[in-house]
Amino acid sequence: MTTLAAQSDVCVDANQPKQTSITEVQTAANPLRVVFAGTPEFAAISLKSLIKQQAALNIDIVAVYTQPDRKAGRGQKLSASAVKQVALEHGIAVEQPVTFKKSSTEGMAARETLRTYQPDVMIVAAYGLILPIGVLTTPTYGCLNIHASLLPRWRGAAPIHRALLAGDSDTGITIMQMDKGLDTGDMLYKISAPIESDDTAASLHDKMAELGATAINTVLKDLTHYQAQALAQDDSQANYAEKLVKTEGEIDWTQSATEIERQIRGLTPWPGAYTFLAGQRVKILASLPVNSSQQTNEPAGTVISVGRKAILVACGKDKDSETEQSAMTLAITYLQFAGGKPMTAEQVCNGNQLNDGDEFTHESK
């Protein structure tokens, strides 16, 4: 794991009034007033860590902001976010505004409520609500974002998934000073970690959640230092991590085995990778890393063999290869037929739902 503390030259405008330093504000009797904003489990991990470290960091979490309760589950009952649940467990005030827009009565009320907490800094992690400039400038030292990528590599909603889908060798956490752009603010601190060959979006999410908690704790230990050393992002290196949609899960077997294997890992658990067999959806839950010795000339999507260790399926040729070569196969180890339970390759081999020569296709076929 590599840790990178961002550095840059800091320019000071002599005409601007001198800002009170954090050390002048933060004393043992007067800890830094923190507002935390986040919604899912990724954010809850950081909140738990900050609560546990309040005394050591000399901070006081005065309020938690999170998305309004949503209907969830088969019964469609209102469910509190992971962040709200943590806040309530520790007796922290919870706010759930639907907007901060200045053009609405609700938004103006939400801004005023935030001001009453007199925050020194606001920590934001996967909040899911746009923070206008009027909110970003309310805390004395602004808003810090815990972002799950090595900015500017993946800006946007799904950086963990996009890193896997792109085949990145590493990723990490960036603590960013938020501005009015989408993940465009100056970087205060970066910490990287490798993406392992068996990582899925689920496992990488958990790693990044823990890393995010570590990173924000590091920055809050010496916020003055990290803000003074803030580094601007290189916009020319930025990529946008678009929000996932369900249709991205459908496998195109003319893609290379490497691309499909990344798709399976990058979309696990949601939306999940899937294909069709005789018009019925089949979920592909796991596969082995691509083995260059497993080549074939069979049409893409053809089931070459149903074995006890893996089900081999023909894929397309590697489009990036400059040499003429046979296509690779994908070794599926875990799948789920429509209406059935998840099955290992051995369980499939012992049944009769899949045979050598069967063809996986698109929904339209």
RAJOQUI-V639167 format. One record per residue. N is the residue number from 0. RES is the residue in one letter. SS is DSSP state (@ for helix, = for strand, . for the rest). BURIAL is + if it has 24 or more other ideal C-beta (glycine too) atoms within 12 Angstrom, else -. D_LAST is the distance of its C-alpha to the last C-alpha in Angstrom with 1 decimal. Layout:
BEGIN
n->{N,N}
res->{RES,RES}
ss->{SS,SS}
burial->{BURIAL,BURIAL}
d_last->{D_LAST,D_LAST}
END
This chain:
BEGIN
n->{0,1,2,3,4,5,6,7,8,9,10,11,12,13,14,15,16,17,18,19,20,21,22,23,24,25,26,27,28,29,30,31,32,33,34,35,36,37,38,39,40,41,42,43,44,45,46,47,48,49,50,51,52,53,54,55,56,57,58,59,60,61,62,63,64,65,66,67,68,69,70,71,72,73,74,75,76,77,78,79,80,81,82,83,84,85,86,87,88,89,90,91,92,93,94,95,96,97,98,99,100,101,102,103,104,105,106,107,108,109,110,111,112,113,114,115,116,117,118,119,120,121,122,123,124,125,126,127,128,129,130,131,132,133,134,135,136,137,138,139,140,141,142,143,144,145,146,147,148,149,150,151,152,153,154,155,156,157,158,159,160,161,162,163,164,165,166,167,168,169,170,171,172,173,174,175,176,177,178,179,180,181,182,183,184,185,186,187,188,189,190,191,192,193,194,195,196,197,198,199,200,201,202,203,204,205,206,207,208,209,210,211,212,213,214,215,216,217,218,219,220,221,222,223,224,225,226,227,228,229,230,231,232,233,234,235,236,237,238,239,240,241,242,243,244,245,246,247,248,249,250,251,252,253,254,255,256,257,258,259,260,261,262,263,264,265,266,267,268,269,270,271,272,273,274,275,276,277,278,279,280,281,282,283,284,285,286,287,288,289,290,291,292,293,294,295,296,297,298,299,300,301,302,303,304,305,306,307,308,309,310,311,312,313,314,315,316,317,318,319,320,321,322,323,324,325,326,327,328,329,330,331,332,333,334,335,336,337,338,339,340,341,342,343,344,345,346,347,348,349,350,351,352,353,354,355,356,357,358,359,360,361,362,363,364}
res->{M,T,T,L,A,A,Q,S,D,V,C,V,D,A,N,Q,P,K,Q,T,S,I,T,E,V,Q,T,A,A,N,P,L,R,V,V,F,A,G,T,P,E,F,A,A,I,S,L,K,S,L,I,K,Q,Q,A,A,L,N,I,D,I,V,A,V,Y,T,Q,P,D,R,K,A,G,R,G,Q,K,L,S,A,S,A,V,K,Q,V,A,L,E,H,G,I,A,V,E,Q,P,V,T,F,K,K,S,S,T,E,G,M,A,A,R,E,T,L,R,T,Y,Q,P,D,V,M,I,V,A,A,Y,G,L,I,L,P,I,G,V,L,T,T,P,T,Y,G,C,L,N,I,H,A,S,L,L,P,R,W,R,G,A,A,P,I,H,R,A,L,L,A,G,D,S,D,T,G,I,T,I,M,Q,M,D,K,G,L,D,T,G,D,M,L,Y,K,I,S,A,P,I,E,S,D,D,T,A,A,S,L,H,D,K,M,A,E,L,G,A,T,A,I,N,T,V,L,K,D,L,T,H,Y,Q,A,Q,A,L,A,Q,D,D,S,Q,A,N,Y,A,E,K,L,V,K,T,E,G,E,I,D,W,T,Q,S,A,T,E,I,E,R,Q,I,R,G,L,T,P,W,P,G,A,Y,T,F,L,A,G,Q,R,V,K,I,L,A,S,L,P,V,N,S,S,Q,Q,T,N,E,P,A,G,T,V,I,S,V,G,R,K,A,I,L,V,A,C,G,K,D,K,D,S,E,T,E,Q,S,A,M,T,L,A,I,T,Y,L,Q,F,A,G,G,K,P,M,T,A,E,Q,V,C,N,G,N,Q,L,N,D,G,D,E,F,T,H,E,S,K}
ss->{.,=,=,=,.,.,.,.,.,.,.,.,.,.,.,.,.,.,.,.,.,@,@,@,@,.,=,.,.,=,.,=,=,=,=,=,=,=,.,.,@,@,@,@,@,@,@,@,@,@,@,@,.,@,@,@,@,.,=,=,=,=,=,=,=,.,.,.,.,=,=,=,.,.,.,.,=,=,=,.,.,@,@,@,@,@,@,@,@,.,.,.,.,=,=,.,.,.,.,.,.,.,.,.,@,@,@,@,@,@,@,@,@,@,@,@,.,.,.,.,=,=,=,=,=,.,.,.,.,.,.,.,@,@,@,@,.,.,.,.,.,.,=,=,=,=,=,.,.,.,.,.,.,.,=,=,.,.,@,@,@,@,@,@,@,@,.,.,.,=,=,=,=,=,=,=,=,.,.,.,.,.,.,.,.,.,=,=,=,=,=,=,=,=,.,.,.,.,.,.,@,@,@,@,@,@,@,@,@,@,@,@,@,@,@,@,@,@,@,@,@,.,@,@,@,@,@,@,.,.,=,.,.,.,@,@,@,.,.,=,=,.,.,.,.,@,@,@,@,=,.,.,.,.,.,=,@,@,@,@,@,@,@,@,@,@,.,.,.,.,.,.,=,=,=,=,=,.,.,=,=,=,=,=,=,=,=,.,.,.,.,.,.,.,=,=,.,.,.,.,.,=,=,=,=,=,.,.,.,.,=,=,=,=,.,=,.,.,.,.,.,.,.,.,.,.,=,=,=,=,=,=,=,=,=,=,=,.,.,.,.,.,=,=,@,@,@,@,@,@,.,.,.,.,.,.,.,.,=,=,=,.,.,.,.}
burial->{-,-,-,+,+,+,-,-,-,-,-,-,-,-,-,-,-,-,-,-,-,+,-,-,+,+,-,-,-,-,+,+,+,+,+,+,+,+,+,+,+,+,+,+,+,+,+,+,+,+,+,-,+,+,-,-,+,+,+,+,+,+,+,+,+,+,+,-,-,-,-,-,-,-,-,-,-,-,-,+,+,+,+,+,+,+,+,-,-,-,-,+,-,+,+,+,+,-,-,+,-,-,-,-,-,-,-,-,-,+,+,-,+,+,-,-,+,-,+,+,+,+,+,+,+,+,+,+,+,+,+,+,-,-,+,+,-,+,+,+,+,+,+,+,+,+,+,+,+,+,+,+,+,+,+,+,+,+,+,+,+,+,+,+,+,+,+,+,-,+,+,+,+,+,+,+,+,+,+,-,+,+,+,+,+,+,+,+,+,+,+,+,+,-,+,-,-,-,+,+,+,+,-,+,+,-,+,+,+,+,+,+,+,+,+,+,+,+,+,+,+,-,+,+,-,+,+,+,+,+,+,+,+,-,-,-,-,-,+,-,+,-,-,+,-,-,-,+,+,+,+,+,+,-,+,+,+,+,+,+,+,+,+,+,+,+,+,+,-,-,-,+,+,+,+,+,+,-,-,-,+,+,+,+,+,+,+,+,+,+,-,-,-,+,-,+,-,+,-,+,+,+,+,+,+,+,+,-,-,+,+,+,+,+,+,+,+,+,-,-,-,-,-,-,-,-,+,+,+,+,+,+,+,+,+,+,+,-,-,-,-,-,+,-,+,-,-,+,+,-,-,-,+,+,-,-,-,+,+,+,+,-,-,-,-}
d_last->{45.9,47.4,49.2,49.7,52.2,51.6,54.6,55.6,58.7,59.7,61.3,63.6,64.7,68.4,68.3,66.0,67.7,67.7,65.1,66.4,65.3,63.3,66.2,68.5,66.2,65.2,68.0,68.3,69.5,67.0,63.5,60.7,59.0,55.3,52.5,49.2,45.9,42.6,40.1,37.8,38.8,38.9,41.7,43.4,44.1,46.1,47.9,48.9,50.3,52.2,53.7,54.9,56.3,58.0,61.5,60.9,59.3,61.8,59.3,59.0,55.6,56.7,53.4,49.7,47.2,43.7,40.9,41.6,40.6,37.0,35.5,33.7,32.5,31.7,35.0,34.5,38.1,39.6,39.5,41.7,40.4,41.2,43.8,45.4,45.8,47.6,49.8,50.9,51.7,54.1,55.6,54.3,54.0,50.4,49.4,46.0,46.1,43.1,44.2,46.9,46.6,50.1,49.0,48.7,51.4,49.3,48.8,52.5,53.4,51.1,52.8,56.2,55.4,54.3,57.6,59.6,58.3,60.0,57.4,58.4,54.8,51.4,48.8,45.2,42.2,38.7,40.4,37.6,40.1,41.2,44.9,46.7,49.6,52.1,50.7,50.4,54.1,55.4,55.9,58.9,56.9,53.5,50.1,48.7,45.0,43.6,40.5,38.1,37.9,40.4,40.7,40.0,37.0,34.8,35.9,34.0,32.3,30.3,32.5,32.0,28.2,28.2,30.8,28.6,25.5,27.7,29.3,32.8,35.5,37.4,37.6,40.3,42.1,43.9,46.6,46.6,49.1,47.0,47.3,45.7,42.7,39.5,40.6,42.9,46.2,48.6,48.0,50.7,49.5,46.6,45.9,43.1,41.5,39.2,35.5,35.3,32.5,31.6,31.8,29.2,29.3,31.1,33.7,34.3,34.7,37.5,39.2,39.2,40.5,43.4,44.0,44.0,46.7,48.7,48.4,49.6,52.5,53.5,53.5,55.4,58.1,59.1,57.4,60.2,59.5,55.8,56.0,58.7,56.5,53.3,51.2,49.2,45.6,44.5,42.0,40.9,39.4,37.5,33.8,32.2,30.3,28.0,27.4,24.2,21.3,18.8,15.7,17.4,16.6,12.9,13.2,12.2,13.0,14.3,17.1,20.2,21.0,23.8,21.8,19.3,22.5,24.1,21.1,21.4,25.2,25.3,23.1,24.9,25.7,24.1,21.4,20.3,17.6,14.4,11.1,8.8,9.7,8.7,7.5,10.9,12.0,14.3,17.0,18.4,22.0,23.9,24.1,26.9,28.1,26.6,28.8,29.3,30.3,26.9,25.3,22.8,21.5,18.4,15.0,13.9,12.3,14.1,16.5,19.8,22.1,22.6,26.1,28.6,28.9,25.4,21.9,21.2,17.8,17.5,17.1,17.7,21.2,23.6,23.7,27.2,28.6,30.9,31.0,28.7,27.4,24.9,22.1,23.0,21.5,21.1,23.2,21.8,24.8,23.7,20.6,19.9,17.7,17.0,20.4,22.2,24.6,24.3,24.8,26.3,25.1,28.0,27.1,23.5,25.3,27.6,25.0,22.3,19.1,18.0,19.0,19.5,16.7,13.9,10.9,9.8,6.4,5.6,5.5,3.8,0.0}
END
